[in-house]
Structure formats: C-alpha cells, structure tokens
Amino acid sequence: MNTNRESGSGGSAAARWVVMMAAGGALVLALAASSRAQSADSQPAALSKQRAALYLAATRTPLADLENDVNHLAMRSESCRIEHGAQACGLIDKPLESSKLEERYAYYVKQPVGAHSKGQGVKIDRRKWAGASAPPSR
C-alpha cells in the first residue's frame, strides 16, 4: 500500500509542477505582450504625439481633470528615458523632484513641447504663397 500512496503523491506533485510551469509560462507571455505594448507607447515619436495632444487638451480642460493623463505620460516618459535617454525623449537630464501636478505638467508636457517647437523654426517663403506675387527685387 505504501508504494501506491507514494506513487500517487508523486504523481500529484508532478501534476502540480506541470500546472505551475504552465501558469508561469502564461504569465511570462502575458507580461511580454504587455511590455511590448507599453514599450511602443514609450517610443520618442509616440511620446511627442501624446504630449502635443495633452498640451492641446490642457488649453480647454482644467489641469486637475488631466492629472491621470499627466501621470501616465510621466510613467511612459521615464520608461523612454531608461530605454533611449533623456534627450531622445524630450526630457532634461535632471529628474523632476516635485510631486505637484503643475510641476509634473510643466516638466513632462510643457517644456518638451516648447523645446520641440523652438527647435523647428518656421521658414516662410512668400514666393510659394498661392495667388501672391513675388516681392519686388531690389
């Protein structure tokens, strides 16, 4: 009888091990898929678009109502900083040391959007205006 009991408990231990390994594998696959999706959100180009959208939203919505969005952008920005570096992600090298919403918004949204717009100067060429005549040459 002891032999049957030992093989029975050994069999159930093996079954538990298989179930635990399958569950662990499923968890690893789920986390990998989640990290790929989060990684795509923390790419510099994606962050730039998210910042611009949040910057525009802040012009017509109270900042307190956007706190959740600012916090999510902050998390994605810090993930981007780790993967690509501060400059690539539009952040300054010095990390934010405040927990105030206004300062988080300024650090993660306003400053990067402002720096991006200053870096891309607007060049106006009047000769390309539709229906306008070229300025007289001197």
MARFIKE-871475 format. One record per residue (C-alpha): residue number from 1; residue in three letters; x, y, z. Coordinates in steps of 0.5 Angstrom, whole numbers, plus 500, padded with zeros to 3 digits. Layout:
REM MARFIKE-871475
<NUM,"ALA",<X,Y,Z>>
...
***
This chain:
REM MARFIKE-871475
<1,"MET",<500,500,500>>
<2,"ASN",<506,505,502>>
<3,"THR",<508,504,494>>
<4,"ASN",<501,506,492>>
<5,"ARG",<501,512,496>>
<6,"GLU",<508,514,494>>
<7,"SER",<507,514,487>>
<8,"GLY",<500,517,488>>
<9,"SER",<503,523,492>>
<10,"GLY",<509,523,487>>
<11,"GLY",<504,524,481>>
<12,"SER",<500,529,484>>
<13,"ALA",<507,533,486>>
<14,"ALA",<509,532,478>>
<15,"ALA",<502,535,476>>
<16,"ARG",<502,541,481>>
<17,"TRP",<509,542,478>>
<18,"VAL",<506,542,471>>
<19,"VAL",<501,546,472>>
<20,"MET",<505,551,476>>
<21,"MET",<510,551,470>>
<22,"ALA",<504,552,465>>
<23,"ALA",<502,558,469>>
<24,"GLY",<508,561,470>>
<25,"GLY",<509,561,462>>
<26,"ALA",<503,564,461>>
<27,"LEU",<505,570,466>>
<28,"VAL",<511,571,462>>
<29,"LEU",<508,571,456>>
<30,"ALA",<502,576,458>>
<31,"LEU",<508,580,461>>
<32,"ALA",<512,580,455>>
<33,"ALA",<506,582,451>>
<34,"SER",<504,588,456>>
<35,"SER",<511,590,456>>
<36,"ARG",<511,591,448>>
<37,"ALA",<505,595,448>>
<38,"GLN",<508,599,454>>
<39,"SER",<514,600,450>>
<40,"ALA",<511,602,444>>
<41,"ASP",<508,608,448>>
<42,"SER",<514,610,451>>
<43,"GLN",<518,611,444>>
<44,"PRO",<520,618,443>>
<45,"ALA",<516,619,437>>
<46,"ALA",<510,617,441>>
<47,"LEU",<511,621,447>>
<48,"SER",<512,627,442>>
<49,"LYS",<505,626,440>>
<50,"GLN",<502,624,447>>
<51,"ARG",<505,631,449>>
<52,"ALA",<502,635,444>>
<53,"ALA",<495,632,445>>
<54,"LEU",<496,633,452>>
<55,"TYR",<498,640,451>>
<56,"LEU",<492,642,447>>
<57,"ALA",<487,639,452>>
<58,"ALA",<490,643,457>>
<59,"THR",<488,649,454>>
<60,"ARG",<481,647,454>>
<61,"THR",<481,643,461>>
<62,"PRO",<483,644,468>>
<63,"LEU",<489,641,469>>
<64,"ALA",<486,638,475>>
<65,"ASP",<482,634,471>>
<66,"LEU",<488,632,467>>
<67,"GLU",<492,629,473>>
<68,"ASN",<491,622,471>>
<69,"ASP",<494,623,464>>
<70,"VAL",<500,627,466>>
<71,"ASN",<501,621,471>>
<72,"HIS",<501,616,465>>
<73,"LEU",<505,621,461>>
<74,"ALA",<510,622,466>>
<75,"MET",<511,614,467>>
<76,"ARG",<512,613,460>>
<77,"SER",<517,619,459>>
<78,"GLU",<521,615,465>>
<79,"SER",<521,609,461>>
<80,"CYS",<523,612,455>>
<81,"ARG",<529,616,459>>
<82,"ILE",<531,609,461>>
<83,"GLU",<531,606,454>>
<84,"HIS",<533,612,450>>
<85,"GLY",<536,617,454>>
<86,"ALA",<533,624,457>>
<87,"GLN",<535,628,450>>
<88,"ALA",<532,623,446>>
<89,"CYS",<525,623,450>>
<90,"GLY",<525,631,450>>
<91,"LEU",<527,631,458>>
<92,"ILE",<532,635,461>>
<93,"ASP",<538,631,464>>
<94,"LYS",<536,633,472>>
<95,"PRO",<530,629,474>>
<96,"LEU",<524,632,477>>
<97,"GLU",<524,633,485>>
<98,"SER",<517,635,486>>
<99,"SER",<510,632,487>>
<100,"LYS",<506,638,485>>
<101,"LEU",<501,637,479>>
<102,"GLU",<503,644,476>>
<103,"GLU",<511,642,476>>
<104,"ARG",<510,635,473>>
<105,"TYR",<506,638,467>>
<106,"ALA",<511,643,466>>
<107,"TYR",<517,638,466>>
<108,"TYR",<513,632,462>>
<109,"VAL",<509,636,458>>
<110,"LYS",<510,644,457>>
<111,"GLN",<518,644,457>>
<112,"PRO",<519,639,452>>
<113,"VAL",<513,641,447>>
<114,"GLY",<516,648,448>>
<115,"ALA",<523,646,446>>
<116,"HIS",<521,642,440>>
<117,"SER",<517,648,437>>
<118,"LYS",<523,652,439>>
<119,"GLY",<528,647,435>>
<120,"GLN",<524,647,429>>
<121,"GLY",<524,654,426>>
<122,"VAL",<519,656,421>>
<123,"LYS",<521,658,415>>
<124,"ILE",<517,663,411>>
<125,"ASP",<518,663,403>>
<126,"ARG",<513,669,400>>
<127,"ARG",<514,666,393>>
<128,"LYS",<510,660,395>>
<129,"TRP",<504,663,397>>
<130,"ALA",<498,662,392>>
<131,"GLY",<496,668,389>>
<132,"ALA",<501,672,392>>
<133,"SER",<506,676,387>>
<134,"ALA",<513,675,389>>
<135,"PRO",<516,681,392>>
<136,"PRO",<520,686,388>>
<137,"SER",<527,685,387>>
<138,"ARG",<532,691,389>>
***
